[in-house]
Amino acid sequence: MADKPKKGNAISRRGLFPLLGSSLLLPFIGNTREITPDETTQEEEYKTLLKPDGTIVKVKASALKNSKVIKKNIPNSTFLQWLGKKF
């Protein structure tokens, strides 16, 4: 009996599965580097404040440091009158 000649270097199904599996792992092997805080966006600290209408606002802490204090230690009733609220 004579052996049938092969069709060259054909890839069989069993040979295809390792190639397919290894190709799926290639993105995980790529160049990885650690992200340093210098490369990321600078996150600023925010403070939560109340607006006169009662809604909450986030304000940058740097803006609060640069703000000017008009009156210190005012009572709630005076503060509500200043805001124009009725109590």
Secondary structure, 3 states (H helix, E strand, C coil): CCCCCCCCCCCCHHHHHHHHHHHHHHHHHCCCCCCCCCCCCCCCCEEEEECCCCCEEEEEHHHHHCCCCCCCCCCHHHHHHHHCCCC
